[in-house]
Amino acid sequence: MKDLFDKLRDNRGPIGMHAKESHGYFTFPKLEGEISSRMVFRGKERLVWSLNNYLGLANHPEVRKADTEAAEKFGFAAPMGARMMSGNSNYHEQLEAGLSELVKKEDTILCNFGYQATVSAIDCLVDRHDVIVYDAESHACILDGVRLHMGKRFVYPHNDMASLEKQLERATKMVNETGGAILVITEGVFGMSGNQGKLKEVVELKKKFTFRLFVDDAHGCGTMGPTGGGTGEEQGCQDGIDIYFGTFAKSFALIGGFISSTENIVEYLRYNMRSQIFAKSLPLPLVVGAIKRLELIRAHPEFRENLWKITKALQNGLKNNGFDIGTTSSPVTPVYLSGSIPEATNLILDLRENYDLFCSMVVYPVIPKGQIILRLIPTAIHTIEDVNYTIDCFSKIKDKLMTGKYMSEKIAAF
Ligand SMILES: Cc1ncc(COP(=O)(O)O)c(C=O)c1O
C-alpha cells in the first residue's frame, strides 16, 4: 500500500511536474507596482498584456479612494457571519439591485468568489432527475459544478449547435422518464479562444425544447453589449438567459461574483446555495468598492469604448501582419504559433527580457503538443503606441521562431 504523500511526491500533475524549472518566471511570476499597463517584473518595468483589468478600473483614483475609505470605515471583518444568519447589510442589497439593473435581470445574489458561485449554483439548481447539457470548452468552475451533479450530463463540442440539438433530444427523452428538467450551460465569452458562445442560437432552441439556460459571462460582463450588460446584451438575447453569472475578478477589478435571475430563482438560491449559507458574507469594503466600480461602469461608457478601440487596433494589426488570432470576437486575443515547449519558453524569455513585454503563454498539456498560444488581454488603459510596439515585437519574435532561433534542447534558464 502506498502512503498518500509518497504518491503525491511522485505524481506532481501536468503543470506541477514543471514547477522546479518554471516557478517564479513562467508560473507564479510576480508583477509589482501599481496595476496598470506597465508594471515591474524582476526589477524592470514591462509592458503588461496579461491582466483582466479590461476597463482599467483597478487603479482608477475614485476606485482607490472608495476602497481606502471603506476599509477605514468598516474594516475587513464586517459583517460577521453568513448573510442568512448575521452577515447581511444594506450595502449588499444595494449592490445586488445595481447589478440586476446592469444585466437586466429581476434579482441578484452576491457570492464570495466567482468560481465558487458557479460550482455551487449548478449544484443547487439541479437534482439527480435533471440532465445538464454543456459546452465542451467550459471553464473549470462549470466542469466542477457538473462533477457535483448526481444525474446525467451530456457534453457537446464547443459551439456546435447541431450537436447541442442532438444532446437536447437525448436529454428530453431522459427527463421524460425521470420526471426531471434540463439545464444548458455555456459561456458568454470563452476565456482562452475569445469566442462568444452562440447564445442567440441556443436561445432559439427553446422554441423546440424545454430547458433553462445558465451563462457564465465572466469575461463578457462590463465588456460586451452597448451598456456593458454582457454577451446576451451584445447578441440581443439577454432575456433568453435564465441564470446569468458574472465575476468581479475581471472588468470590476475586485474579487467576488454574482448570479442574476428571476426573483423567484434568486430567492431559491439565497435559501439553498450551500456555499453562501455555510460561509461568511463578502466583506463590506469589497461590497462598497464594487458599488463604486458599478457606478463608474455605468457612468463612463468611454472606458468600454476605449477597450474596444485598443482591441480592434491590436487584433487588426496582428491579422494584417500575418498572425493567426483564431476566431475571437471579444477583447481576449490569442496568438496561435507552432513550436516545441523549449521554443515557447525561449520565446517568452526573449519577449520579457529583451523587449520588456509581458504576456501569458499556453502550451501542452493545456493545448495539443506543438502549439503555442500567446494570450493578450487589451484594456482601456493601453495606448495605440503600446499596440504598435507590441505588433512590431511580435513580428520580430515570429521571424526568430520560424527561422529556428529559439530551438534548444534545454528549457531556457532565467
Ligand atoms: C469563464 C470564467 N468563469 C469563472 C471564473 C472564476 O471567477 P473568479 O475568479 O471570480 O473566481 C473565471 C476566472 O476568473 C472565468 O474565466
The ligand as an ORCA input file, in Angstrom:
! r2SCAN-3c Opt
* xyz 0 1
  C     -15.067     31.897    -17.517
  C     -14.745     32.041    -16.056
  N     -15.655     31.673    -15.146
  C     -15.398     31.784    -13.830
  C     -14.208     32.269    -13.359
  C     -13.963     32.328    -11.878
  O     -14.168     33.601    -11.383
  P     -13.400     34.138    -10.066
  O     -12.001     34.473    -10.476
  O     -14.213     35.331     -9.690
  O     -13.448     33.068     -9.029
  C     -13.223     32.659    -14.275
  C     -11.909     33.186    -13.854
  O     -11.695     34.113    -13.163
  C     -13.505     32.560    -15.660
  O     -12.610     32.936    -16.568
*
